[in-house]
Amino acid sequence: MPKRIQQALMSLVCLGCITVAAQPQPSVTPTPPPSIAPLVTESERQQVSFGTGFSIGNGFVLTAHHVVKNLNKVLVGSVQTGKWVSSDVVKIDAVLDLALIKTSLELPPLQLAKSDKVPMGLEISVIGFPQPRIQGLTPKITQGIINGYPNLKQQAEDRGYFQISADISQGNSGGPLIGPDGSVIGMVQRKLSSQRVLERTQEWTVNVGFALRSSHILGFLEGTAATVQIKPLETNNLLRPFQIFEKVNTGVVSIIARTEPANR
């Protein structure tokens, strides 16, 4: 691999997990729901990862694989549901960075639209749980546009990633990329590391994120028990940000994954 390409790839960082060895909690740590034990304690020395997921119906939730990777306790929940429940990872794809989770929570499904009809410059929204240790475990919405592709071949063949301008942070990974009509057209997974770019180019680059296109998500779900609702993307149906949030936020959940001793 050419050195310049390798350096560029090194600038991409996973968004989802704030994965840390146990340390004293910052003073800004949000108070978790009463049903959840402390995520990290000095005695357990366990790891914790925060991310976002979204419901596709029948108890199935999608998130990014790196949010749950190598962690044996996966909790799914939200402030809206008022609880977090232990859930099972039933399928993963490490290459696509996808994970399918089965949960007992009853969640309204989000509809998916095929990503082959997504034009450049389309308005998009991201709903998720960025920086939960600082911003808390309530969903946040940011907006932007589809502002590019890693290369023209990916654009033409409906594969790979959208480049997006919406502001995203650690904790957003696994969350839905939402079109202007409220349908899901991808999954937020990564962003460009501004610090690494600054070190190499002396320029500060902001709001360069990447979302896996929904064509990959639909292929990943083939052969599973999950049934997904697919609808045409309505590019002329421009919902306002508060309307998009009201339409889909109850199907967006927080993912908290951690290590736990096997004898528990």
C-alpha positions as semicolon CSV with decimal commas, in nm:
position;residue;x (nm);y (nm);z (nm)
1;M;0,000;0,000;0,000
2;P;0,147;0,344;-0,093
3;K;0,271;0,533;0,207
4;R;0,045;0,835;0,147
5;I;-0,266;0,616;0,137
6;Q;-0,159;0,434;0,451
7;Q;-0,114;0,769;0,627
8;A;-0,458;0,882;0,516
9;L;-0,619;0,568;0,653
10;M;-0,441;0,621;0,983
11;S;-0,629;0,951;1,014
12;L;-0,965;0,772;1,032
13;V;-1,079;0,695;1,384
14;C;-1,368;0,495;1,519
15;L;-1,639;0,711;1,667
16;G;-1,832;0,473;1,878
17;C;-1,637;0,353;2,163
18;I;-1,495;0,546;2,443
19;T;-1,307;0,233;2,553
20;V;-1,110;0,289;2,869
21;A;-0,937;0,096;3,142
22;A;-1,099;0,165;3,477
23;Q;-1,005;0,507;3,609
24;P;-1,156;0,754;3,854
25;Q;-1,470;0,896;3,698
26;P;-1,455;1,259;3,575
27;S;-1,662;1,505;3,774
28;V;-1,887;1,556;3,468
29;T;-1,987;1,189;3,446
30;P;-2,366;1,169;3,400
31;T;-2,567;0,980;3,658
32;P;-2,682;0,649;3,506
33;P;-3,036;0,514;3,553
34;P;-3,094;0,337;3,888
35;S;-3,113;-0,003;3,714
36;I;-2,752;0,020;3,599
37;A;-2,460;-0,055;3,827
38;P;-2,152;0,169;3,802
39;L;-1,990;0,107;3,464
40;V;-1,631;0,117;3,580
41;T;-1,486;0,052;3,924
42;E;-1,129;0,036;4,042
43;S;-1,175;-0,317;4,176
44;E;-1,318;-0,468;3,858
45;R;-1,072;-0,303;3,615
46;Q;-1,320;-0,362;3,337
47;Q;-1,352;-0,188;3,002
48;V;-1,654;0,013;2,890
49;S;-1,766;0,119;2,544
50;F;-2,041;0,365;2,451
51;G;-2,218;0,381;2,117
52;T;-2,550;0,429;1,942
53;G;-2,788;0,180;1,780
54;F;-3,120;0,189;1,600
55;S;-3,418;-0,044;1,590
56;I;-3,525;-0,224;1,273
57;G;-3,817;-0,403;1,441
58;N;-3,899;-0,731;1,619
59;G;-3,643;-0,665;1,890
60;F;-3,348;-0,627;1,651
61;V;-3,106;-0,337;1,681
62;L;-2,814;-0,244;1,456
63;T;-2,490;-0,085;1,572
64;A;-2,123;-0,072;1,478
65;H;-1,920;-0,383;1,552
66;H;-1,638;-0,191;1,720
67;V;-1,883;-0,069;1,985
68;V;-1,932;-0,425;2,116
69;K;-1,611;-0,593;2,001
70;N;-1,459;-0,829;2,262
71;L;-1,703;-0,710;2,530
72;N;-1,933;-0,976;2,674
73;K;-2,200;-0,760;2,839
74;V;-2,413;-0,550;2,603
75;L;-2,680;-0,318;2,742
76;V;-2,940;-0,154;2,519
77;G;-3,164;0,127;2,637
78;S;-3,241;0,495;2,643
79;V;-3,378;0,774;2,854
80;Q;-3,703;0,736;2,659
81;T;-3,750;0,372;2,763
82;G;-3,628;0,444;3,116
83;K;-3,425;0,125;3,133
84;W;-3,125;-0,061;2,993
85;V;-3,149;-0,437;2,934
86;S;-2,887;-0,703;2,874
87;S;-2,901;-0,804;2,507
88;D;-2,733;-1,055;2,274
89;V;-2,512;-0,994;1,972
90;V;-2,646;-1,239;1,712
91;K;-2,440;-1,149;1,404
92;I;-2,129;-0,945;1,326
93;D;-1,932;-0,839;1,022
94;A;-1,592;-0,708;1,126
95;V;-1,507;-0,584;0,775
96;L;-1,824;-0,377;0,737
97;D;-1,812;-0,290;1,109
98;L;-2,171;-0,405;1,165
99;A;-2,337;-0,587;1,455
100;L;-2,694;-0,712;1,493
101;I;-2,832;-0,724;1,848
102;K;-3,144;-0,897;1,982
103;T;-3,307;-0,719;2,272
104;S;-3,620;-0,764;2,478
105;L;-3,707;-0,395;2,450
106;E;-4,009;-0,307;2,241
107;L;-3,888;-0,035;2,007
108;P;-4,049;0,122;1,702
109;P;-3,859;0,034;1,384
110;L;-3,682;0,283;1,161
111;Q;-3,735;0,250;0,787
112;L;-3,440;0,206;0,552
113;A;-3,405;0,356;0,206
114;K;-3,170;0,219;-0,059
115;S;-2,855;0,425;-0,095
116;D;-2,828;0,406;-0,476
117;K;-3,066;0,703;-0,510
118;V;-2,883;0,936;-0,271
119;P;-2,767;1,251;-0,453
120;M;-2,460;1,456;-0,365
121;G;-2,554;1,744;-0,141
122;L;-2,855;1,569;0,016
123;E;-2,954;1,704;0,356
124;I;-2,890;1,450;0,633
125;S;-2,936;1,422;1,009
126;V;-2,755;1,219;1,272
127;I;-2,919;1,121;1,602
128;G;-2,709;0,958;1,870
129;F;-2,527;0,983;2,201
130;P;-2,204;1,178;2,147
131;Q;-1,953;1,202;2,431
132;P;-2,193;1,054;2,689
133;R;-1,956;1,106;2,981
134;I;-1,973;1,480;2,914
135;Q;-2,305;1,537;2,735
136;G;-2,512;1,274;2,915
137;L;-2,723;0,984;2,791
138;T;-2,990;1,186;2,614
139;P;-3,008;1,176;2,232
140;K;-2,861;1,464;2,032
141;I;-2,933;1,563;1,671
142;T;-2,692;1,728;1,428
143;Q;-2,736;1,810;1,061
144;G;-2,526;1,837;0,747
145;I;-2,513;1,713;0,391
146;I;-2,368;1,430;0,186
147;N;-2,059;1,619;0,077
148;G;-1,850;1,354;-0,092
149;Y;-1,732;0,998;-0,140
150;P;-1,393;0,838;-0,077
151;N;-1,375;0,779;-0,453
152;L;-1,597;0,800;-0,762
153;K;-1,608;0,422;-0,802
154;Q;-1,781;0,386;-0,466
155;Q;-2,030;0,653;-0,567
156;A;-2,115;0,483;-0,896
157;E;-2,141;0,130;-0,757
158;D;-2,345;0,206;-0,443
159;R;-2,088;0,070;-0,202
160;G;-1,853;0,195;0,065
161;Y;-1,908;0,516;0,257
162;F;-2,078;0,851;0,236
163;Q;-1,866;1,144;0,348
164;I;-2,083;1,367;0,566
165;S;-2,051;1,716;0,714
166;A;-2,268;1,663;1,025
167;D;-2,087;1,716;1,354
168;I;-2,024;1,373;1,510
169;S;-1,819;1,257;1,807
170;Q;-1,726;0,950;2,007
171;G;-2,048;0,778;2,104
172;N;-2,224;0,848;1,770
173;S;-2,087;0,531;1,613
174;G;-2,357;0,285;1,511
175;G;-2,620;0,557;1,487
176;P;-2,847;0,610;1,188
177;L;-2,771;0,846;0,902
178;I;-3,112;0,990;0,824
179;G;-3,236;1,140;0,500
180;P;-3,463;1,446;0,482
181;D;-3,775;1,225;0,479
182;G;-3,681;1,043;0,801
183;S;-3,557;0,720;0,644
184;V;-3,220;0,562;0,724
185;I;-2,969;0,577;0,439
186;G;-2,660;0,463;0,629
187;M;-2,480;0,407;0,960
188;V;-2,238;0,654;1,119
189;Q;-1,906;0,480;1,186
190;R;-1,596;0,699;1,159
191;K;-1,455;1,049;1,136
192;L;-1,132;1,210;1,026
193;S;-0,892;1,275;1,312
194;S;-0,842;1,653;1,308
195;Q;-0,541;1,626;1,539
196;R;-0,358;1,379;1,314
197;V;-0,429;1,587;1,004
198;L;-0,304;1,898;1,184
199;E;0,021;1,725;1,278
200;R;0,091;1,632;0,915
201;T;-0,051;1,926;0,719
202;Q;-0,061;2,217;0,968
203;E;-0,429;2,257;0,877
204;W;-0,727;2,200;1,106
205;T;-1,000;1,992;0,941
206;V;-1,342;1,972;1,107
207;N;-1,668;1,783;1,049
208;V;-1,539;1,516;0,812
209;G;-1,729;1,200;0,899
210;F;-1,809;0,875;0,722
211;A;-2,124;0,664;0,718
212;L;-2,161;0,314;0,575
213;R;-2,420;0,309;0,298
214;S;-2,750;0,128;0,354
215;S;-2,683;-0,112;0,065
216;H;-2,427;-0,285;0,288
217;I;-2,667;-0,292;0,582
218;L;-2,940;-0,459;0,374
219;G;-2,692;-0,717;0,247
220;F;-2,573;-0,785;0,602
221;L;-2,929;-0,856;0,716
222;E;-2,996;-1,115;0,446
223;G;-3,041;-1,462;0,596
224;T;-3,116;-1,331;0,945
225;A;-3,444;-1,340;1,134
226;A;-3,463;-0,961;1,116
227;T;-3,720;-0,812;0,882
228;V;-3,652;-0,456;0,775
229;Q;-3,895;-0,201;0,640
230;I;-3,766;-0,058;0,310
231;K;-3,911;0,254;0,152
232;P;-3,814;0,474;-0,144
233;L;-3,609;0,779;-0,051
234;E;-3,829;1,088;-0,090
235;T;-3,581;1,365;-0,168
236;N;-3,861;1,621;-0,206
237;N;-4,008;1,544;0,136
238;L;-3,804;1,783;0,347
239;L;-3,890;1,742;0,713
240;R;-3,763;2,005;0,953
241;P;-3,506;1,896;1,215
242;F;-3,758;1,879;1,500
243;Q;-3,993;1,671;1,281
244;I;-3,715;1,425;1,196
245;F;-3,623;1,395;1,563
246;E;-3,985;1,337;1,667
247;K;-4,028;1,076;1,394
248;V;-3,726;0,856;1,468
249;N;-3,575;0,929;1,809
250;T;-3,774;0,661;1,996
251;G;-3,612;0,400;1,772
252;V;-3,258;0,523;1,848
253;V;-3,094;0,365;2,153
254;S;-2,781;0,391;2,360
255;I;-2,542;0,094;2,353
256;I;-2,326;0,033;2,659
257;A;-2,086;-0,261;2,632
258;R;-1,842;-0,379;2,896
259;T;-1,640;-0,675;3,012
260;E;-1,787;-0,882;3,291
261;P;-1,653;-1,193;3,469
262;A;-1,800;-1,513;3,330
263;N;-1,925;-1,632;3,670
264;R;-2,173;-1,345;3,705
